[in-house]
């Protein structure tokens, strides 16, 4: 299975491409924003494609040619304004979903925010609410398609080394989770068709990742 990783140069994306390249059954295609980012992925033996998420749907669809699955891990980051949150976390996600349809890619995994309910938007701080709202509507857009989707809602992301153990369920208590473990969760979802049509929250826990994903 060939997987287009959108947002490959992000921290989760880099871990994921590395894990995919180490897999016996998967192959990564890294979608990056500029050519200067390519060497990291080329050293892993991964194909790269340069596309800005603020480009049009056709540009993203072209990047998705020849792949079997798309993982959306992109994000505008905490230091950008509301405009980038809209253009990347909402519009970029929606355009990637539409690009999947254009290119005939059915499998789609979305990395969302921990809680994207309407209540979460209302309860979020003024600085965080635009991000939660963007993720809310991107998730809704994906749910309304006939794609074979999985939506992953990670807890508070850290750069700690992954421990390979999580708690995953429709609802879990808010907690931290290393980005490295989130990448491992994505890998497990790609390898398990039982996750199609499901969404779940995930935080650090005591269950090995494969076992946790198998039990969803």
FIKE-387244 format. One record per residue (C-alpha): residue number from 1; residue in one letter; x, y, z. Coordinates in Angstrom, 1 decimal. Layout:
# FIKE-387244
{i: NUM; aa: A; px: X; py: Y; pz: Z}
...
//
This chain:
# FIKE-387244
{i: 1; aa: X; px: 0.0; py: 0.0; pz: 0.0}
{i: 2; aa: X; px: 1.4; py: 3.4; pz: -1.0}
{i: 3; aa: X; px: 0.5; py: 6.2; pz: 1.4}
{i: 4; aa: X; px: 0.5; py: 10.0; pz: 0.7}
{i: 5; aa: X; px: 1.5; py: 11.7; pz: 3.9}
{i: 6; aa: X; px: 0.2; py: 15.3; pz: 3.8}
{i: 7; aa: X; px: 2.2; py: 17.5; pz: 6.2}
{i: 8; aa: X; px: 5.1; py: 15.0; pz: 6.1}
{i: 9; aa: X; px: 7.6; py: 17.6; pz: 7.3}
{i: 10; aa: X; px: 5.7; py: 18.1; pz: 10.6}
{i: 11; aa: X; px: 6.8; py: 16.2; pz: 13.6}
{i: 12; aa: X; px: 4.1; py: 13.5; pz: 13.4}
{i: 13; aa: X; px: 4.6; py: 13.3; pz: 9.7}
{i: 14; aa: X; px: 8.4; py: 12.7; pz: 9.9}
{i: 15; aa: X; px: 7.9; py: 9.8; pz: 12.4}
{i: 16; aa: X; px: 5.1; py: 8.4; pz: 10.2}
{i: 17; aa: X; px: 7.1; py: 8.4; pz: 7.0}
{i: 18; aa: X; px: 10.0; py: 6.7; pz: 8.8}
{i: 19; aa: X; px: 7.7; py: 4.0; pz: 10.3}
{i: 20; aa: X; px: 6.1; py: 3.4; pz: 6.9}
{i: 21; aa: X; px: 9.4; py: 3.0; pz: 5.2}
{i: 22; aa: X; px: 10.4; py: 0.4; pz: 7.8}
{i: 23; aa: X; px: 7.2; py: -1.5; pz: 7.2}
{i: 24; aa: X; px: 7.2; py: -4.6; pz: 5.0}
{i: 25; aa: X; px: 3.8; py: -3.8; pz: 3.4}
{i: 26; aa: X; px: 3.7; py: 0.0; pz: 3.1}
{i: 27; aa: X; px: 5.4; py: 2.7; pz: 1.1}
{i: 28; aa: X; px: 5.4; py: 6.4; pz: 1.8}
{i: 29; aa: X; px: 5.0; py: 9.4; pz: -0.6}
{i: 30; aa: X; px: 5.8; py: 12.6; pz: 1.4}
{i: 31; aa: X; px: 3.9; py: 15.7; pz: 0.4}
{i: 32; aa: X; px: 6.1; py: 18.7; pz: 1.4}
{i: 33; aa: X; px: 5.8; py: 22.5; pz: 1.0}
{i: 34; aa: X; px: 9.2; py: 23.2; pz: -0.5}
{i: 35; aa: X; px: 12.1; py: 21.4; pz: -2.1}
{i: 36; aa: X; px: 14.5; py: 22.1; pz: 0.7}
{i: 37; aa: X; px: 12.6; py: 19.7; pz: 2.9}
{i: 38; aa: X; px: 13.1; py: 16.7; pz: 0.5}
{i: 39; aa: X; px: 16.5; py: 15.4; pz: 1.6}
{i: 40; aa: X; px: 15.2; py: 14.0; pz: 4.9}
{i: 41; aa: X; px: 12.7; py: 11.8; pz: 3.1}
{i: 42; aa: X; px: 14.9; py: 10.9; pz: 0.2}
{i: 43; aa: X; px: 17.4; py: 9.6; pz: 2.8}
{i: 44; aa: X; px: 14.6; py: 7.3; pz: 4.0}
{i: 45; aa: X; px: 14.0; py: 6.1; pz: 0.5}
{i: 46; aa: X; px: 10.6; py: 7.8; pz: 0.3}
{i: 47; aa: X; px: 9.2; py: 9.5; pz: -2.8}
{i: 48; aa: X; px: 8.5; py: 13.2; pz: -2.3}
{i: 49; aa: X; px: 6.1; py: 15.7; pz: -4.0}
{i: 50; aa: X; px: 6.2; py: 19.4; pz: -3.5}
{i: 51; aa: X; px: 2.7; py: 20.9; pz: -3.1}
{i: 52; aa: X; px: 1.5; py: 23.8; pz: -0.9}
{i: 53; aa: X; px: -1.7; py: 23.1; pz: 0.9}
{i: 54; aa: X; px: -2.9; py: 26.5; pz: -0.2}
{i: 55; aa: X; px: -2.8; py: 25.4; pz: -3.8}
{i: 56; aa: X; px: -5.9; py: 24.2; pz: -5.6}
{i: 57; aa: X; px: -7.6; py: 20.8; pz: -5.3}
{i: 58; aa: X; px: -6.1; py: 19.6; pz: -8.6}
{i: 59; aa: X; px: -2.5; py: 20.2; pz: -7.4}
{i: 60; aa: X; px: -3.2; py: 18.0; pz: -4.4}
{i: 61; aa: X; px: -5.0; py: 15.4; pz: -6.5}
{i: 62; aa: X; px: -2.0; py: 15.2; pz: -8.8}
{i: 63; aa: X; px: 0.2; py: 14.5; pz: -5.7}
{i: 64; aa: X; px: -2.2; py: 11.7; pz: -4.8}
{i: 65; aa: X; px: -1.9; py: 9.9; pz: -8.1}
{i: 66; aa: X; px: -0.7; py: 6.4; pz: -7.7}
{i: 67; aa: X; px: -1.4; py: 6.1; pz: -3.9}
{i: 68; aa: X; px: -3.8; py: 3.8; pz: -2.1}
{i: 69; aa: X; px: -4.3; py: 5.9; pz: 1.1}
{i: 70; aa: X; px: -3.9; py: 9.5; pz: 2.3}
{i: 71; aa: X; px: -3.0; py: 10.6; pz: 5.8}
{i: 72; aa: X; px: -3.7; py: 14.3; pz: 6.7}
{i: 73; aa: X; px: -1.2; py: 15.3; pz: 9.4}
{i: 74; aa: X; px: -0.7; py: 18.9; pz: 8.4}
{i: 75; aa: X; px: -1.3; py: 21.9; pz: 10.7}
{i: 76; aa: X; px: -0.7; py: 25.6; pz: 10.7}
{i: 77; aa: X; px: 1.0; py: 25.5; pz: 14.0}
{i: 78; aa: X; px: 0.4; py: 27.4; pz: 17.2}
{i: 79; aa: X; px: 2.3; py: 30.5; pz: 16.2}
{i: 80; aa: X; px: 0.3; py: 31.5; pz: 13.1}
{i: 81; aa: X; px: -2.8; py: 33.6; pz: 13.0}
{i: 82; aa: X; px: -6.5; py: 32.7; pz: 12.4}
{i: 83; aa: X; px: -6.1; py: 33.2; pz: 8.7}
{i: 84; aa: X; px: -3.6; py: 30.3; pz: 8.4}
{i: 85; aa: X; px: -5.8; py: 28.2; pz: 10.7}
{i: 86; aa: X; px: -8.6; py: 28.6; pz: 8.2}
{i: 87; aa: X; px: -6.4; py: 28.1; pz: 5.1}
{i: 88; aa: X; px: -4.5; py: 25.0; pz: 6.4}
{i: 89; aa: X; px: -6.4; py: 23.3; pz: 9.2}
{i: 90; aa: X; px: -9.9; py: 23.8; pz: 7.5}
{i: 91; aa: X; px: -9.6; py: 24.5; pz: 3.8}
{i: 92; aa: X; px: -6.4; py: 22.5; pz: 3.4}
{i: 93; aa: X; px: -8.1; py: 19.5; pz: 5.0}
{i: 94; aa: X; px: -11.2; py: 19.9; pz: 2.9}
{i: 95; aa: X; px: -9.3; py: 20.3; pz: -0.3}
{i: 96; aa: X; px: -7.3; py: 17.1; pz: 0.5}
{i: 97; aa: X; px: -10.6; py: 15.2; pz: 1.1}
{i: 98; aa: X; px: -11.9; py: 16.5; pz: -2.3}
{i: 99; aa: X; px: -8.5; py: 15.6; pz: -3.9}
{i: 100; aa: X; px: -8.9; py: 12.1; pz: -2.6}
{i: 101; aa: X; px: -12.2; py: 11.9; pz: -4.5}
{i: 102; aa: X; px: -10.8; py: 13.3; pz: -7.7}
{i: 103; aa: X; px: -7.8; py: 10.9; pz: -7.6}
{i: 104; aa: X; px: -10.0; py: 7.9; pz: -6.6}
{i: 105; aa: X; px: -8.2; py: 7.3; pz: -3.3}
{i: 106; aa: X; px: -10.7; py: 5.7; pz: -0.9}
{i: 107; aa: X; px: -8.7; py: 5.3; pz: 2.3}
{i: 108; aa: X; px: -8.3; py: 8.5; pz: 4.3}
{i: 109; aa: X; px: -6.9; py: 9.1; pz: 7.8}
{i: 110; aa: X; px: -7.4; py: 12.5; pz: 9.5}
{i: 111; aa: X; px: -5.4; py: 13.7; pz: 12.4}
{i: 112; aa: X; px: -7.8; py: 15.9; pz: 14.3}
{i: 113; aa: X; px: -7.9; py: 17.6; pz: 17.7}
{i: 114; aa: X; px: -8.8; py: 15.9; pz: 20.9}
{i: 115; aa: X; px: -12.3; py: 17.2; pz: 21.1}
{i: 116; aa: X; px: -13.9; py: 18.8; pz: 18.1}
{i: 117; aa: X; px: -17.5; py: 18.9; pz: 19.3}
{i: 118; aa: X; px: -19.7; py: 22.0; pz: 19.2}
{i: 119; aa: X; px: -19.4; py: 22.2; pz: 23.0}
{i: 120; aa: X; px: -15.6; py: 22.1; pz: 22.7}
{i: 121; aa: X; px: -15.7; py: 25.1; pz: 20.4}
{i: 122; aa: X; px: -17.8; py: 27.1; pz: 22.9}
{i: 123; aa: X; px: -15.6; py: 26.2; pz: 25.8}
{i: 124; aa: X; px: -12.3; py: 26.9; pz: 24.2}
{i: 125; aa: X; px: -10.3; py: 30.0; pz: 24.8}
{i: 126; aa: X; px: -10.5; py: 32.8; pz: 22.3}
{i: 127; aa: X; px: -7.0; py: 31.9; pz: 21.0}
{i: 128; aa: X; px: -7.8; py: 28.1; pz: 20.6}
{i: 129; aa: X; px: -11.4; py: 28.3; pz: 19.5}
{i: 130; aa: X; px: -10.6; py: 29.0; pz: 15.8}
{i: 131; aa: X; px: -8.5; py: 25.9; pz: 15.6}
{i: 132; aa: X; px: -11.1; py: 23.7; pz: 17.2}
{i: 133; aa: X; px: -13.8; py: 25.1; pz: 14.9}
{i: 134; aa: X; px: -11.6; py: 24.5; pz: 11.9}
{i: 135; aa: X; px: -11.1; py: 20.9; pz: 13.0}
{i: 136; aa: X; px: -14.8; py: 20.5; pz: 13.7}
{i: 137; aa: X; px: -15.8; py: 21.4; pz: 10.2}
{i: 138; aa: X; px: -13.0; py: 19.5; pz: 8.5}
{i: 139; aa: X; px: -14.1; py: 16.4; pz: 10.5}
{i: 140; aa: X; px: -17.7; py: 17.0; pz: 9.5}
{i: 141; aa: X; px: -16.8; py: 17.3; pz: 5.8}
{i: 142; aa: X; px: -14.9; py: 14.0; pz: 5.9}
{i: 143; aa: X; px: -17.7; py: 12.2; pz: 7.7}
{i: 144; aa: X; px: -20.2; py: 13.2; pz: 5.0}
{i: 145; aa: X; px: -18.2; py: 11.5; pz: 2.3}
{i: 146; aa: X; px: -18.2; py: 7.9; pz: 1.2}
{i: 147; aa: X; px: -14.4; py: 7.6; pz: 1.8}
{i: 148; aa: X; px: -13.0; py: 4.8; pz: 4.0}
{i: 149; aa: X; px: -12.1; py: 7.3; pz: 6.7}
{i: 150; aa: X; px: -10.6; py: 7.1; pz: 10.2}
{i: 151; aa: X; px: -10.5; py: 10.2; pz: 12.4}
{i: 152; aa: X; px: -7.9; py: 10.2; pz: 15.2}
{i: 153; aa: X; px: -8.3; py: 12.6; pz: 18.1}
{i: 154; aa: X; px: -4.9; py: 12.7; pz: 20.0}
{i: 155; aa: X; px: -4.5; py: 14.2; pz: 23.4}
{i: 156; aa: X; px: -2.0; py: 16.9; pz: 24.3}
{i: 157; aa: X; px: 0.9; py: 16.3; pz: 21.9}
{i: 158; aa: X; px: 4.5; py: 16.1; pz: 23.3}
{i: 159; aa: X; px: 7.9; py: 15.4; pz: 21.9}
{i: 160; aa: X; px: 8.7; py: 12.8; pz: 24.5}
{i: 161; aa: X; px: 10.0; py: 9.5; pz: 23.2}
{i: 162; aa: X; px: 7.1; py: 7.1; pz: 22.4}
{i: 163; aa: X; px: 6.4; py: 4.2; pz: 24.8}
{i: 164; aa: X; px: 4.3; py: 2.2; pz: 22.4}
{i: 165; aa: X; px: 1.3; py: 2.1; pz: 24.8}
{i: 166; aa: X; px: -1.9; py: 4.1; pz: 24.6}
{i: 167; aa: X; px: -5.5; py: 4.3; pz: 25.7}
{i: 168; aa: X; px: -7.8; py: 4.5; pz: 22.7}
{i: 169; aa: X; px: -11.6; py: 4.7; pz: 22.7}
{i: 170; aa: X; px: -14.5; py: 6.9; pz: 21.6}
{i: 171; aa: X; px: -13.9; py: 9.0; pz: 24.8}
{i: 172; aa: X; px: -11.0; py: 8.9; pz: 27.1}
{i: 173; aa: X; px: -9.8; py: 11.2; pz: 29.9}
{i: 174; aa: X; px: -7.7; py: 14.1; pz: 28.5}
{i: 175; aa: X; px: -4.0; py: 13.4; pz: 28.8}
{i: 176; aa: X; px: -0.7; py: 13.7; pz: 26.9}
{i: 177; aa: X; px: 0.5; py: 11.5; pz: 24.1}
{i: 178; aa: X; px: 3.9; py: 11.6; pz: 22.3}
{i: 179; aa: X; px: 3.8; py: 12.5; pz: 18.7}
{i: 180; aa: X; px: 5.9; py: 9.4; pz: 18.0}
{i: 181; aa: X; px: 3.1; py: 7.2; pz: 19.5}
{i: 182; aa: X; px: 0.5; py: 9.1; pz: 17.4}
{i: 183; aa: X; px: 2.5; py: 8.1; pz: 14.3}
{i: 184; aa: X; px: 2.5; py: 4.5; pz: 15.5}
{i: 185; aa: X; px: -1.2; py: 4.7; pz: 15.9}
{i: 186; aa: X; px: -1.7; py: 5.9; pz: 12.4}
{i: 187; aa: X; px: 0.5; py: 3.1; pz: 11.1}
{i: 188; aa: X; px: -1.6; py: 0.6; pz: 13.0}
{i: 189; aa: X; px: -4.8; py: 2.1; pz: 11.5}
{i: 190; aa: X; px: -3.4; py: 1.8; pz: 8.0}
{i: 191; aa: X; px: -2.7; py: -1.9; pz: 8.7}
{i: 192; aa: X; px: -6.1; py: -2.6; pz: 10.2}
{i: 193; aa: X; px: -9.2; py: -2.2; pz: 8.0}
{i: 194; aa: X; px: -11.3; py: -2.6; pz: 11.2}
{i: 195; aa: X; px: -10.7; py: 1.1; pz: 11.8}
{i: 196; aa: X; px: -12.5; py: 2.2; pz: 8.7}
{i: 197; aa: X; px: -15.5; py: 4.4; pz: 9.5}
{i: 198; aa: X; px: -14.3; py: 4.9; pz: 13.1}
{i: 199; aa: X; px: -13.0; py: 7.8; pz: 15.1}
{i: 200; aa: X; px: -11.4; py: 7.8; pz: 18.5}
{i: 201; aa: X; px: -9.5; py: 9.7; pz: 21.1}
{i: 202; aa: X; px: -6.0; py: 8.5; pz: 22.0}
{i: 203; aa: X; px: -3.7; py: 9.3; pz: 24.9}
{i: 204; aa: X; px: -0.8; py: 7.6; pz: 26.7}
{i: 205; aa: X; px: -1.9; py: 4.4; pz: 28.4}
{i: 206; aa: X; px: -1.0; py: 0.9; pz: 29.3}
{i: 207; aa: X; px: -2.2; py: -1.1; pz: 26.3}
{i: 208; aa: X; px: 0.2; py: -1.9; pz: 23.4}
{i: 209; aa: X; px: -0.7; py: 0.2; pz: 20.4}
{i: 210; aa: X; px: -1.6; py: -2.7; pz: 18.0}
{i: 211; aa: X; px: -3.7; py: -4.3; pz: 20.7}
{i: 212; aa: X; px: -5.5; py: -1.0; pz: 21.4}
{i: 213; aa: X; px: -6.3; py: -0.4; pz: 17.8}
{i: 214; aa: X; px: -7.4; py: -4.0; pz: 17.2}
{i: 215; aa: X; px: -9.9; py: -3.6; pz: 20.0}
{i: 216; aa: X; px: -11.6; py: -0.5; pz: 18.7}
//
